């Protein structure tokens, strides 16, 4: 299987069965208890399992991350054969991936999240442009299969960011380079940039604080700062103003 094929199989599997895992819970919708059946940490791996994971991640980009995820999932199923037998085939990978991201920063979690971002970028390059699509939440309802798939990728990435995953938050901010597709609302971007700066042990750019603060206003800035104290990205997204298109109809015709 090629790296490209593996990468998109991982992304597709992630999107299938959205919402099967309760964020913050160690129990899947089908009753599988991840707390009782944890993903083995580095100290719990056998020498052979460690070698398999290291060999997978040592592959050249873009094969390294999907290979790492594939091997980590294989190891989980080998440790707990009942998992794949007790969970529907189209749900098992998604539930496992949600769990791995929920337990915190690790290489496999980083790679799962990276595949979502790469799926978004790949879809834009192969089927785009997708104009005025995402501002921290969807701009409009998706109109076709490509847009529904893209919306599902963003929904999953956002759900992971709401789990306070540094990698997911970082990827959401980084995707603004897709300027026609993504332009984060000032309040959502402020929260995300604040989170990244905090996790990287650095101050947020004073110029960015001023620019985003002026764009959202003092009252909204105070709300976002309070939400940040509680790491409550969901409340910021939920109350963020409706998205406004940033690419005009005339500009769309030139794309």
Secondary structure by P-SEA (a helix, b strand, c coil): ccaaaaaaaaaaaaacccccccccccccccccccccccccccccccaaaaaaaaaaaaccccccaaaaaaaaaaaaaaaccccccccccccaaaaaaaaaaaacccaaaaaaaaaaaaaaaaaaaaccccccccccccccccccaaaaaaaaaaaaaaaaaaaccaaaaaaaaaaccccccccccaaaaaaaaaaaaaaacccccaaaaaaaaaaccaaaaaaaaaaaaaccaaaaaaacccccccccaaaaaac
